[in-house]
């Protein structure tokens, strides 16, 4: 049975996204399965085929398109774009001019910001931060406390970039006064 794309939009309301702009015009996204999704600011966009969980937020001039999924308290803002089959979930944040596409996944408190691109089957998870002009693509896996602000990281499945900053940064020893 073919999927039906919802044709009606939920009514416009106001919502405070916590970004310092106060309450702005926004509406709940209507998911393709008919369920009520998360808040989408009037200045942002989410295609009817995208899935936006009820507890997810899309604001600023962000764009979520195609069959992308935004779930589990994820936030997409500024001029960020999430397209294709990409998934952003579990309290992850994507902002700035960041671009997440293909089958990429950003999850579990990860942050993608600046002009960073996460493409293909790349994964960014944990408290990892990918920003600046970094490119994470193909089968790259960035996790833990890793912080990447530039460079290109990828792999073909056999030779894959794995950056696992699983140990927290070590604090300097205390000084003796």
C-alpha positions as CSV (number, residue, x, y, z in Angstrom):
1,X,0.0,0.0,0.0
2,X,1.5,3.4,-1.0
3,X,2.3,5.8,1.8
4,X,0.1,8.9,2.0
5,X,1.7,12.2,2.6
6,X,-0.3,14.4,5.0
7,X,-1.7,17.4,3.2
8,X,-2.9,19.5,6.1
9,X,-0.6,21.5,8.4
10,X,-1.2,21.8,12.1
11,X,-2.3,25.3,13.2
12,X,0.4,27.9,13.8
13,X,1.1,28.6,17.5
14,X,4.0,30.1,19.4
15,X,6.9,28.3,21.1
16,X,10.1,29.3,23.0
17,X,13.0,27.3,21.6
18,X,15.3,28.5,24.4
19,X,17.6,30.3,21.9
20,X,17.1,33.8,23.3
21,X,14.5,34.8,20.8
22,X,11.6,34.2,23.1
23,X,8.3,32.8,21.8
24,X,8.2,32.6,18.0
25,X,5.7,31.4,15.5
26,X,5.9,27.7,15.2
27,X,3.8,24.6,14.5
28,X,3.9,20.9,15.3
29,X,5.2,18.8,12.4
30,X,2.7,16.3,11.0
31,X,4.6,13.1,10.4
32,X,3.8,10.9,7.4
33,X,2.2,8.3,9.7
34,X,-0.2,10.9,10.9
35,X,1.4,11.3,14.3
36,X,2.0,14.8,15.8
37,X,5.7,15.6,15.7
38,X,8.0,18.1,17.3
39,X,8.0,21.9,17.1
40,X,9.2,23.5,13.8
41,X,9.7,27.3,13.8
42,X,8.0,29.2,11.0
43,X,11.5,30.2,9.8
44,X,12.7,26.6,9.5
45,X,11.4,23.8,7.3
46,X,10.7,20.1,7.6
47,X,9.5,18.2,4.5
48,X,6.3,16.1,4.9
49,X,8.3,12.9,4.4
50,X,10.7,13.7,7.2
51,X,10.1,12.2,10.7
52,X,10.3,14.7,13.6
53,X,9.7,13.1,17.0
54,X,7.3,14.9,19.3
55,X,10.2,15.9,21.6
56,X,12.5,17.2,18.9
57,X,13.0,20.9,17.9
58,X,13.7,22.5,14.5
59,X,14.3,26.2,14.6
60,X,16.3,29.1,13.2
61,X,16.5,28.6,9.4
62,X,17.2,24.9,9.7
63,X,16.0,22.5,7.0
64,X,15.1,18.8,7.4
65,X,14.3,17.1,4.1
66,X,13.7,13.8,2.4
67,X,13.3,10.9,4.8
68,X,15.6,12.3,7.5
69,X,14.6,11.4,11.1
70,X,15.0,13.7,14.1
71,X,14.3,11.9,17.3
72,X,14.7,11.7,21.1
73,X,15.2,15.4,22.1
74,X,17.5,16.2,19.2
75,X,17.8,19.9,18.2
76,X,18.4,21.3,14.7
77,X,18.9,25.0,14.4
78,X,20.6,28.0,12.7
79,X,21.2,27.2,9.0
80,X,21.8,23.5,9.5
81,X,20.5,20.9,7.0
82,X,19.6,17.3,7.6
83,X,18.7,15.4,4.4
84,X,18.5,12.0,2.8
85,X,18.1,9.1,5.3
86,X,20.2,10.8,8.0
87,X,19.3,10.3,11.6
88,X,19.8,12.8,14.5
89,X,18.7,11.5,17.8
90,X,19.2,11.1,21.6
91,X,19.8,14.7,22.6
92,X,22.2,15.4,19.7
93,X,22.6,19.0,18.5
94,X,23.3,20.2,14.9
95,X,23.7,23.9,14.3
96,X,25.5,26.6,12.4
97,X,25.8,25.8,8.7
98,X,26.4,22.0,9.4
99,X,25.2,19.5,6.8
100,X,24.3,15.9,7.7
101,X,23.3,13.7,4.7
102,X,23.0,10.2,3.3
103,X,22.7,7.5,6.0
104,X,24.8,9.5,8.5
105,X,23.9,9.3,12.2
106,X,24.5,11.9,14.9
107,X,23.4,10.6,18.3
108,X,23.9,10.3,22.0
109,X,24.7,13.9,23.0
110,X,26.9,14.5,20.0
111,X,27.3,18.0,18.5
112,X,27.9,19.0,14.9
113,X,28.3,22.7,14.3
114,X,30.1,25.3,12.2
115,X,30.5,24.3,8.5
116,X,31.1,20.6,9.3
117,X,29.7,17.9,7.0
118,X,28.8,14.4,8.1
119,X,28.0,12.3,5.0
120,X,27.5,8.8,3.8
121,X,27.4,6.1,6.5
122,X,29.4,8.2,9.0
123,X,28.6,8.1,12.7
124,X,29.2,10.8,15.4
125,X,28.1,9.6,18.9
126,X,28.8,10.1,22.5
127,X,29.9,13.6,23.6
128,X,31.9,13.9,20.4
129,X,32.0,17.3,18.8
130,X,32.5,17.8,15.0
131,X,32.8,21.4,13.9
132,X,34.7,24.0,12.0
133,X,35.3,22.8,8.4
134,X,35.6,19.1,9.3
135,X,34.4,16.5,6.8
136,X,33.4,13.1,8.2
137,X,32.2,10.7,5.5
138,X,31.8,7.1,4.3
139,X,32.2,4.8,7.3
140,X,34.0,7.1,9.7
141,X,33.2,6.7,13.4
142,X,33.7,9.6,15.8
143,X,32.9,8.9,19.4
144,X,33.5,9.6,23.0
145,X,35.2,12.9,24.0
146,X,36.7,13.4,20.5
147,X,36.6,17.0,19.3
148,X,37.3,17.6,15.6
149,X,37.4,21.1,14.1
150,X,39.1,20.5,10.8
151,X,40.3,17.8,8.5
152,X,38.8,15.0,6.4
153,X,37.9,11.6,8.0
154,X,36.5,8.7,6.1
155,X,36.9,5.1,5.1
156,X,35.6,2.4,2.8
157,X,34.5,-0.1,5.5
158,X,37.8,-2.0,5.4
159,X,40.0,1.0,6.1
160,X,37.8,3.1,8.3
161,X,38.7,6.2,10.4
162,X,37.8,5.6,14.0
163,X,38.4,8.3,16.5
164,X,37.3,7.2,19.9
165,X,38.0,9.7,22.6
166,X,36.5,7.4,25.2
167,X,38.5,8.7,28.1
168,X,37.6,12.0,29.5
169,X,40.3,14.7,29.3
170,X,42.7,14.5,32.2
171,X,42.6,17.5,34.5
172,X,46.0,19.0,35.3
173,X,47.3,18.0,38.7
174,X,46.4,20.4,41.5
175,X,49.0,23.0,42.4
176,X,50.5,23.2,45.8
177,X,50.2,26.6,47.4
